[in-house]
Amino acid sequence: MTDSDSANAGWGPLSSLPGNPLMWVLIGSELLVFGAGLIAFSAARIAEPAVFASSQDSLDRGLATLNTAVLVTSGYCAAQAVIAGREASTKRPRLWLLGAGLLGLLFLAIKLLEYRAKLEAGVGLETNTFFTLYYLLTGFHLAHVIFGLGILALVAWLPRPENLETGAAFWHMVDLVWVLIFPVIYLVR
Amino acid sequence: MKTSRHFLSRATWAWLFLLALTLATAVAGLWSGEGPGWPWLLALGLVSFLKARTILSDYLDLRRAPDWRAGFLATTALLLAIVYGLSLVAGV
């Protein structure tokens, strides 16, 4: 039994979940919210397939692939921080969290470069339906990345096992949502 | 310690698996040309599900809660079926 298992006693059916059960309520909610966004995106594609195809071709798939690799590697660092935190050390989890945070910042920087290139080309939120939904979905995800970076910083400050597990869970949710968004926006054609 | 080493190994394999799937999808996307159609959609949907399953099971450690794991996987599968089904209707 881990620390979080014993800490979750009394949460009923949620008590078997790793980390804080409230974080799992958030993860489930976010999955549904982003899922609804992806369904809206795919439904809008039915009305304007040619616009979606040409708009998607103007995206930088290489940069988005690189960003996916960056984010899953950041998630790996967060998973390692949780493992390191079970061994009564604060230095190693902090180092892994630093790695996760730096890679998260790299994801943020790459995404901002992508936005800048689009905006300099005159492609904005109101260009067409594809780009409206592109900016909304990726922008909302980016807001979660920024919030997640703050959570990673807080957890690095207080790297107790239950904090590590809960903070990493949020970061993995960000990762999970991105691996669902990435192919739908950049690769489905 | 033994448990930690096992989990370390699983997390590392999960990471490598996720990277391999990401790279394979990108290469296939460059190679597949115009209008790859339903086989491409099916492949993307399956790869997305495998990635989501890996993150849920190994990063989020839902292996410790098999019932919840099944619920999250079922929800993800349903979501992907709707999204890729709509893409198929769009004539992608």
Interface residues (C-beta under 8 A of the other chain):
Chain A: T2 D5 S16 L17 P18 W24 I27 G28 L31 L32 G35 L38 I39 F41 S42 A43 R45 I46 P49 F52 R61 G62 T65 T68 A69 V72 T73 G75 Y76 A78 A79 Q80 V82 I83 R86 E87 A168 A169 H172 M173 D175 L176 V179 L180 P183 V184 Y186 L187 V188 R189
Chain B: M1 S4 F7 L8 A11 T12 A14 W15 L18 L19 T22 L23 T25 A26 G29 L30 G35 P36 W40 L41 L44 V47 S48 K51 A52 I55 L56 D58 Y59 L60 D61 L62 R64 A65 D67 W68 F72 T75 T76 L79 L80 I82 V83 Y84 L86 S87 V89 A90 G91 V92
